[in-house]
Amino acid sequence: MYNNNHRQRGFSMKKNAFVTGADRGLGYSLTEVLLENDYRVFAGRYMKDWPWLDRLKEKHGDDLYLVDLDISDTASVKRAAESIKIETDSLDLLINNAAIVGPEENNLAIFEDVDIDKILRVYNVNTLGALRVTHALIDLVLNSRDKLIVNISSEAGSIARCWRTGEYGYCMSKAALNMQSAILHNSIREKGGQVLVVHPGWMQTYMQGVRNDKADFPPEKSASDIYKLIQRKDEFKGDKPVFIDHLGNLWPW
Ligand SMILES: NC(=O)c1ccc[n+]([C@@H]2O[C@H](COP(=O)([O-])OP(=O)(O)OC[C@H]3O[C@@H](n4cnc5c(N)ncnc54)[C@H](OP(=O)(O)O)[C@@H]3O)[C@@H](O)[C@H]2O)c1
């Protein structure tokens, strides 16, 4: 049952959310949109020198709680979870957003160029990173009202619609994230939990290190769309999780 204790810790009745990889790109935009819509947001900070979250903190004060977080590092995830647990005992929304493309993945690498060690790094962030975070915080999610986990995946993770001839690491890491989401959904649905797997669209973000202005739209647009999906979450509730794009269109696994 939903536990009200966190409300006695001096905070408001706002819902709590945790967003990983919140420094820039989609994670930052999701943090912003949630703050504007009455969430208290725990934002995972990976880039200590990137100033956007500090500016957002000046604007939103105690509604934004910055948490140092490297999702590839189990100790870092544990520390982040502990610092969140000091502040609250419930998370209505967990968004596993942080991910990397990996330096070898900028081109459609021919098979001979595949670098297994670099792919391991991509897997460790994109797939195991989300699992680490969810594992560390699932009790808080299940102790909340909404019990919602949003895993930011990609069209690149769809096996049914695979068209690439390279980018093994990124595509495999997202396909495995999709499987992770399905298992997780199965294991929490009877407790009222739910997982949404979302392809956010091709966004003008920093996955290549610099902002990709050639992409279809800015991350603010995707974040606003994803926020609407979060509000419609009950429509997507069922025995199986759904894999959808930011507009709510179904994607094949
Ligand atoms: N951009 C697209 O078109 C697109 C398309 C489909 C899916 N997606 C997905 O959308 C999500 C957000 O990506 P984005 O486009 O917003 O990328 P982004 O601009 O690179 O933002 C991702 C953020 O996560 C951080 N991060 C990297 N490694 C981390 C780690 N180990 N622990 C914690 N944070 C870490 C990044 O820091 P650094 O910049 O230092 O790496 C960056 O601040 C990802 O899951 C991505 O796969 C993106």
The ligand as a Gaussian input file, in Angstrom:
#p B3LYP/6-31G(d) Opt

LIG

0 1
 N       19.020000      11.346000     -29.826000
 C       18.223000      10.525000     -30.502000
 O       17.867000      10.795000     -31.661000
 C       17.714000       9.274000     -29.848000
 C       16.984000       8.377000     -30.637000
 C       16.476000       7.228000     -30.034000
 C       16.703000       7.004000     -28.681000
 N       17.423000       7.894000     -27.948000
 C       17.614000       7.626000     -26.516000
 O       17.211000       8.768000     -25.780000
 C       17.910000       8.786000     -24.514000
 C       18.494000      10.149000     -24.256000
 O       19.504000      10.385000     -25.217000
 P       19.872000      11.857000     -25.714000
 O       19.678000      11.838000     -27.165000
 O       19.206000      12.877000     -24.876000
 O       21.456000      11.811000     -25.437000
 P       22.425000      12.866000     -24.753000
 O       22.132000      14.240000     -25.250000
 O       23.799000      12.310000     -24.965000
 O       22.017000      12.780000     -23.208000
 C       22.305000      11.648000     -22.444000
 C       22.881000      12.084000     -21.123000
 O       23.256000      10.911000     -20.351000
 C       24.601000      11.092000     -19.897000
 N       25.313000       9.851000     -19.623000
 C       26.197000       9.195000     -20.415000
 N       26.712000       8.139000     -19.765000
 C       26.159000       8.129000     -18.533000
 C       26.323000       7.300000     -17.400000
 N       27.190000       6.280000     -17.391000
 N       25.598000       7.576000     -16.287000
 C       24.733000       8.608000     -16.285000
 N       24.553000       9.447000     -17.308000
 C       25.265000       9.214000     -18.434000
 C       25.229000      11.858000     -21.042000
 O       26.485000      12.397000     -20.687000
 P       27.634000      12.497000     -21.859000
 O       27.107000      13.523000     -22.844000
 O       28.861000      12.910000     -21.146000
 O       27.727000      11.120000     -22.499000
 C       24.166000      12.898000     -21.297000
 O       24.197000      13.946000     -20.377000
 C       18.942000       7.653000     -24.600000
 O       18.441000       6.521000     -23.939000
 C       19.062000       7.381000     -26.088000
 O       19.483000       6.076000     -26.382000
 C       17.953000       9.014000     -28.498000

